[in-house]
Amino acid sequence: MSAVPLSSECVGIEIDEAPFEWTAKDTMLYALGVGAKPDGELEFVYEGKGPKVLPTYAVIPAFPAMAAVFSKVQLNPAMILHGEQGITLHREIPPNAKVTTSGKITEVWDKGKMGVVNVEAVTSDSDGPIFTNRFGIVDRSAGGFGGERGPDTKTVNVAPDRDPDHVWEDVTRPEQAAIYRLSGDVNPLHVDPEFAKMVGFEAPFIHGLCTFGFVGRGILHTLCGSDPAKFGGLEGRFSDQVYPGDTIIVKMWVEGDGEAIVQAETQKGNVVLKQAKATFSA
């Protein structure tokens, strides 16, 4: 089946089942890619202490399913942005596994100049589902096909008008994106200055999913006592760029039992992940 033009009729298209496997070396490389350090996070970067697996590693095995969307729907890779991401953990991620990911397109929205494709993908091993991903792909050139604009989500997971209950921050390194891309997202936008300028950005910036991993670390260490088994999920909308060397500041408002509204900013005050929510257990 060749790729079809983006339209509302794309809803329901199934993504071919994608096999994937990883080892502890892969999960440790990912941890380094999202800023984990031996000082304080040794069990995530050293096999002699585990390793434990960061919950946001869930985005990596599902990445081939997201890439497979391009074989189903006509999208312009040079105009793609990652708009939203959500993960739900069904159980703790093992450090070594062989899995398959199945998915389907759940929503298509026409935002005028932009088109939005939302996909849900479930990753399972022989014991059943491990995690579910939901990701939103934005093609800045694919709108105007006559579809529905989609629901107004501006009031979803909005940060409360009060001081956050918890604040966690970490500094990204100059080579952060170069390390993160080794986990599978090799988009040149995040490492090649010439390519970044060609598609309209001043310089390469850090992958949205790398930022997502930093935010996940903040939630894990602040709300989950650094125990991955207590991390239930995270969802949010990417809203601005993080550049290598920026500080990512994660603000958390605990709202009810096991839920927190989350917002991430940089030291410049720009919000980079908004309308986010984390679920966790005590």
Protein Blocks (a to p, Z undefined) as FASTA:
>chain_A
ZZddddfklgopacddddddddfklmmmmmmmnopafehplmmmcfklopacdfklmmmm
mmmmmmmmmmmpccdfklgccfbdcdddfbdcdfbdcdddddddfbdcdehjaccddddd
ddddfkopfbdcddddddfklghnopaebjafklgopacdbddfbdcdddddfklmmmmm
mnopacfklmpmklmmmnopabdcddfklmmmmmmmmmmmmmnoopaklpnbdcdddfbd
cdehiacddddddedehiacdddddfkopafbghiacdddZZ
